[in-house]
Amino acid sequence: MRTPSRFAVIMVSAVALAVASAIPGFAQTNFYEGKQIRLINGSSSGSGYDLYARLVARFLPKYIPGNPTITVQTMTGASGIVAANHVFNVAPKDGTVILGAHSSMALAQITGVPNLEYDARKFSFIGRIASAGHDVHYVSARTNVSKFEDLLKQQVIVGGTGPTSNSVILPTAVNELMGGRLTIMRGYKGTADTSLAFERGEIEMALKPWNVLSSQHAEWIREKKINVLVQYNLERHPELPNVPTILDVSTTEQQKKVWDLLLRPVAIGYAYGVAQIPAERLAILRKAFDDMLRDAEMRAEATKMNLPIEGMSGADVDKIATEMFNADAKAIETVKSLIPN
């Protein structure tokens, strides 16, 4: 029996390598091995965006072939616009940078927010870990405000962050659509900062997801230091059966249509996207994210942190974001008028 020549062995090895490289995932396994992925978080440390980002950074790597490390990089500014601009225009397009997208990312573009330098339709989401939940407005019990209707009669100082954040848009809509008398103090970096401002007495009212408020400030609720006035969701949270949604207190069909558009970002929630990366790597990241959502250890850790897990596939989040661009023109113009300049 003849021994294969050295040339033949080399040729067979080369062909085998070429075939293996053509198998989906093979080249990508080699690509991610030894790599570091940056997860760009556009909100301040301690915020819901930050907490979820760190949870994802901890558990997603074990489901990505090659097991790269993921580090969270905080890049605050304009309610996630600075971070989205960076990922879209500056960051490598090779799958090593993931954006912790702000829920209002698409709405900001639709309504023409200034200094926006990305196209949300050219981002691809890899998945959502949770919806934006049930944002609630709470007010200090030291005020004479105990129900939503009081906001239409009494001036109250409310804290806000960036121009496209819910903490600014929602009270602006209350004022413009419903005759509220809220004075919005803008410029805080995130919900952690508005909480501190609330404690210092700089503001009388603030916005926070109910699950975060009930876990981080349980004593405020227990000792009745705050009154929860309204929920910004289509349905009432099971733990807040007696607190109305904003639709419950709306008095006209036009108000309801505008609130419906404003609340669409709630469905986008805490989602993660990439900008124009190779399709093969997008597929790998989406599969890894889906697998992570089923991780029992991750879910147990989220429970300890009081972070709800309401997963959604990247393709489904893409669909929600894309559909926003087809919203009723009149509703878009109304919402656009509510965005602060």
C-alpha distance (Angstrom), angle and dihedral (degrees) to the residues before:
residue distance angle dihedral
M1 . . .
R2 3.78 . .
T3 3.79 118.6 .
P4 3.85 112.4 -125.9
S5 3.76 111.9 -104.8
R6 3.81 119.9 -111.7
F7 3.82 88.4 -112.9
A8 3.82 91.6 54.6
V9 3.79 92.1 49.9
I10 3.80 90.6 51.0
M11 3.80 91.7 48.9
V12 3.81 93.5 49.0
S13 3.81 90.7 48.5
A14 3.78 91.1 49.9
V15 3.79 92.3 50.3
A16 3.82 91.2 47.8
L17 3.77 90.8 51.0
A18 3.80 91.5 48.9
V19 3.81 91.5 50.4
A20 3.81 92.3 47.3
S21 3.78 90.9 48.6
A22 3.78 89.5 54.9
I23 3.81 91.2 57.1
P24 3.84 109.2 99.2
G25 3.75 110.6 -102.5
F26 3.81 97.9 15.6
A27 3.78 97.0 98.2
Q28 3.78 90.5 37.9
T29 3.82 91.2 54.3
N30 3.78 88.0 56.7
F31 3.79 90.7 44.3
Y32 3.81 96.7 55.7
E33 3.79 96.5 39.2
G34 3.81 108.2 109.1
K35 3.81 92.2 2.6
Q36 3.79 129.6 127.2
I37 3.81 120.4 -138.5
R38 3.79 119.8 -153.6
L39 3.78 116.1 -144.5
I40 3.80 105.8 -159.0
N41 3.80 111.4 -147.8
G42 3.80 114.1 -164.4
S43 3.79 97.0 -165.2
S44 3.78 132.9 73.4
S45 3.79 126.1 -85.9
G46 3.78 112.7 -84.3
S47 3.81 94.3 26.7
G48 3.79 122.6 122.4
Y49 3.80 89.6 -104.0
D50 3.80 90.0 54.1
L51 3.81 94.7 47.6
Y52 3.80 93.4 49.6
A53 3.82 91.9 44.3
R54 3.80 91.5 55.8
L55 3.79 91.0 47.8
V56 3.82 90.3 52.8
A57 3.82 91.6 45.2
R58 3.79 89.5 55.0
F59 3.81 99.9 48.5
L60 3.81 108.2 25.3
P61 3.86 96.8 70.1
K62 3.80 94.8 67.8
Y63 3.80 90.2 61.1
I64 3.80 96.5 48.5
P65 3.82 112.2 88.7
G66 3.79 107.1 -109.7
N67 3.82 92.0 27.2
P68 3.81 99.4 -117.3
T69 3.79 120.0 -168.3
I70 3.81 119.1 -109.9
T71 3.78 122.0 -149.0
V72 3.80 124.4 -170.3
Q73 3.79 115.1 -129.5
T74 3.79 116.4 -167.3
M75 3.80 114.2 -142.3
T76 3.78 108.8 169.2
G77 3.78 127.8 -173.0
A78 3.82 140.0 114.1
S79 3.81 96.0 1.4
G80 3.78 95.9 -59.4
I81 3.81 97.9 -38.9
V82 3.81 93.5 112.4
A83 3.81 90.7 51.9
A84 3.82 93.7 45.5
N85 3.81 91.6 47.9
H86 3.80 89.8 52.1
V87 3.79 95.2 49.2
F88 3.81 92.3 45.6
N89 3.80 98.6 44.7
V90 3.81 109.8 20.5
A91 3.80 112.8 22.3
P92 3.82 121.2 88.7
K93 3.81 114.8 -90.2
D94 3.78 94.0 -140.6
G95 3.79 103.1 98.1
T96 3.80 96.5 -94.9
V97 3.82 94.3 106.8
I98 3.81 124.7 62.0
L99 3.80 124.7 -175.4
G100 3.78 120.4 -137.5
A101 3.79 89.3 -144.9
H102 3.78 122.6 -143.8
S103 3.80 110.3 -122.3
S104 3.82 90.7 -123.7
M105 3.81 93.3 54.5
A106 3.82 95.2 113.2
L107 3.81 94.5 36.7
A108 3.80 90.4 54.7
Q109 3.81 90.7 57.3
I110 3.81 94.5 43.2
T111 3.79 91.3 53.2
G112 3.81 95.8 45.0
V113 3.79 101.5 -114.6
P114 3.83 109.1 -171.8
N115 3.81 124.1 -110.3
L116 3.78 91.3 27.3
E117 3.81 109.6 142.3
Y118 3.80 103.3 173.0
D119 3.79 137.4 79.4
A120 3.79 110.0 -131.8
R121 3.82 89.5 -158.8
K122 3.81 89.5 65.0
F123 3.79 93.7 55.6
S124 3.79 118.5 90.8
F125 3.77 118.9 -151.7
I126 3.78 119.7 -137.6
G127 3.79 92.8 -163.4
R128 3.78 149.7 -54.7
I129 3.78 122.4 -107.1
A130 3.81 95.8 -167.9
S131 3.78 142.1 -8.1
A132 3.79 117.8 -105.3
G133 3.77 84.5 -98.1
H134 3.76 125.9 -155.8
D135 3.77 111.2 -27.6
V136 3.79 110.1 -162.4
H137 3.76 133.5 -170.0
Y138 3.77 111.9 -133.9
V139 3.79 127.4 -173.6
S140 3.78 133.9 -161.5
A141 3.78 113.9 -94.1
R142 3.80 86.1 -134.7
T143 3.80 88.0 77.0
N144 3.79 124.6 74.9
V145 3.80 90.4 -116.2
S146 3.79 115.6 112.5
K147 3.82 103.7 147.4
F148 3.80 137.6 31.8
E149 3.80 94.7 -103.8
D150 3.80 89.3 62.7
L151 3.82 88.3 68.9
L152 3.80 87.9 66.7
K153 3.79 91.4 57.3
Q154 3.81 107.1 33.8
Q155 3.80 132.0 52.1
V156 3.80 112.7 -118.2
I157 3.82 129.7 179.6
V158 3.82 111.9 -130.4
G159 3.81 127.6 -173.4
G160 3.81 122.7 -123.2
T161 3.80 138.6 -178.7
G162 3.84 125.6 -162.8
P163 3.81 124.8 -2.0
T164 3.82 94.9 -102.9
S165 3.79 96.7 41.6
N166 3.78 120.6 112.1
S167 3.79 88.1 -121.2
V168 3.83 88.0 68.5
I169 3.80 104.2 27.1
L170 3.80 96.8 49.0
P171 3.83 98.2 52.0
T172 3.82 88.8 42.0
A173 3.81 88.6 55.8
V174 3.80 90.8 47.7
N175 3.80 88.4 55.3
E176 3.80 98.3 42.9
L177 3.79 100.9 37.0
M178 3.77 102.1 32.4
G179 3.79 106.8 25.0
G180 3.79 97.9 -106.1
R181 3.79 121.5 170.9
L182 3.80 99.2 -143.4
T183 3.79 121.7 148.0
I184 3.80 106.1 -150.7
M185 3.80 115.5 -148.0
R186 3.81 102.8 -161.4
G187 3.78 133.1 -170.3
Y188 3.80 105.1 68.1
K189 3.82 113.6 136.8
G190 3.79 96.8 -132.7
T191 3.78 148.3 -32.4
A192 3.80 91.2 -70.6
D193 3.81 88.7 60.7
T194 3.79 94.2 46.4
S195 3.81 88.6 51.8
L196 3.79 89.9 55.6
A197 3.80 90.6 46.3
F198 3.81 88.9 51.2
E199 3.80 91.2 51.6
R200 3.82 91.3 48.6
G201 3.79 91.1 50.8
E202 3.82 94.8 -116.9
I203 3.79 89.3 125.4
E204 3.80 132.6 24.2
M205 3.78 99.5 -153.1
A206 3.80 137.4 33.7
L207 3.80 143.5 174.5
K208 3.79 125.3 -121.1
P209 3.82 137.9 151.1
W210 3.80 108.8 -93.8
N211 3.81 94.5 -124.9
V212 3.82 90.7 53.8
L213 3.79 94.0 44.0
S214 3.80 93.4 47.5
S215 3.81 92.6 49.4
Q216 3.80 102.5 37.9
H217 3.80 96.7 38.6
A218 3.78 104.7 26.2
E219 3.81 89.6 139.6
W220 3.81 91.1 60.7
I221 3.79 88.7 57.6
R222 3.79 95.9 39.8
E223 3.80 93.4 49.1
K224 3.83 91.8 41.6
K225 3.80 93.6 -121.4
I226 3.78 90.3 142.4
N227 3.79 139.3 40.6
V228 3.80 117.7 -142.9
L229 3.80 105.3 -142.6
V230 3.81 110.5 177.8
Q231 3.81 143.8 -1.8
Y232 3.80 122.3 -134.3
N233 3.78 99.8 -144.9
L234 3.78 139.0 91.1
E235 3.80 91.7 -110.5
R236 3.79 135.1 32.7
H237 3.78 118.5 -102.0
P238 3.84 112.1 -111.6
E239 3.80 89.5 -120.9
L240 3.81 92.3 51.8
P241 3.81 105.2 49.4
N242 3.80 92.9 147.3
V243 3.81 97.3 47.6
P244 3.83 112.1 89.4
T245 3.79 124.7 -130.8
I246 3.79 117.5 -123.9
L247 3.81 87.8 -106.1
D248 3.81 89.5 56.1
V249 3.79 90.9 58.9
S250 3.82 95.2 40.9
T251 3.80 112.0 109.9
T252 3.84 103.2 -167.9
E253 3.81 137.0 47.6
Q254 3.81 90.6 -121.7
Q255 3.79 90.6 56.6
K256 3.80 90.0 51.0
K257 3.83 93.2 49.5
V258 3.79 92.4 51.4
W259 3.79 93.0 45.7
D260 3.81 89.4 49.9
L261 3.82 90.9 57.6
L262 3.78 92.5 43.6
L263 3.78 90.9 53.1
R264 3.81 95.9 51.2
P265 3.83 91.5 90.2
V266 3.81 86.1 63.4
A267 3.81 86.7 74.5
I268 3.81 91.4 52.2
G269 3.78 89.9 51.2
Y270 3.78 119.7 146.6
A271 3.80 99.7 0.4
Y272 3.79 133.8 155.5
G273 3.78 126.5 -140.9
V274 3.77 144.8 177.4
A275 3.78 130.9 -149.1
Q276 3.79 120.3 -123.8
I277 3.80 98.8 -39.6
P278 3.84 124.3 159.0
A279 3.80 112.1 -70.4
E280 3.80 92.5 -124.3
R281 3.79 92.4 58.0
L282 3.80 92.1 44.9
A283 3.81 88.4 55.0
I284 3.80 91.4 50.3
L285 3.80 93.5 49.1
R286 3.82 91.7 47.2
K287 3.80 92.3 51.1
A288 3.79 91.1 46.3
F289 3.80 90.8 50.8
D290 3.81 92.0 49.5
D291 3.81 89.8 49.8
M292 3.81 91.3 48.2
L293 3.81 90.9 54.5
R294 3.82 88.6 62.6
D295 3.80 93.6 49.4
A296 3.83 108.0 122.9
E297 3.80 93.4 -156.6
M298 3.81 91.7 51.8
R299 3.78 91.3 50.1
A300 3.79 91.6 48.7
E301 3.79 90.5 51.1
A302 3.81 90.6 48.6
T303 3.80 89.5 52.3
K304 3.80 90.3 53.5
M305 3.80 89.0 51.7
N306 3.82 91.4 45.5
L307 3.79 90.1 -121.2
P308 3.82 112.6 145.7
I309 3.79 116.2 -135.6
E310 3.81 111.6 -141.4
G311 3.76 102.6 160.2
M312 3.78 127.0 -163.3
S313 3.80 131.1 178.6
G314 3.78 120.1 -106.3
A315 3.81 91.6 -117.9
D316 3.81 91.5 55.3
V317 3.81 92.3 48.9
D318 3.82 88.4 50.0
K319 3.80 88.8 54.8
I320 3.81 93.7 51.7
A321 3.80 92.2 48.8
T322 3.81 93.3 46.6
E323 3.81 93.1 48.7
M324 3.78 90.4 57.5
F325 3.79 88.6 69.0
N326 3.83 88.3 61.7
A327 3.80 95.6 54.4
D328 3.81 122.0 130.9
A329 3.80 109.6 -72.2
K330 3.80 94.5 -134.4
A331 3.78 92.0 51.6
I332 3.80 90.3 48.9
E333 3.80 91.5 51.5
T334 3.78 91.1 49.7
V335 3.77 92.0 49.5
K336 3.81 89.7 45.2
S337 3.78 89.8 56.7
L338 3.80 89.0 56.1
I339 3.81 94.9 57.0
P340 3.84 109.0 98.5
N341 3.81 115.9 -121.5
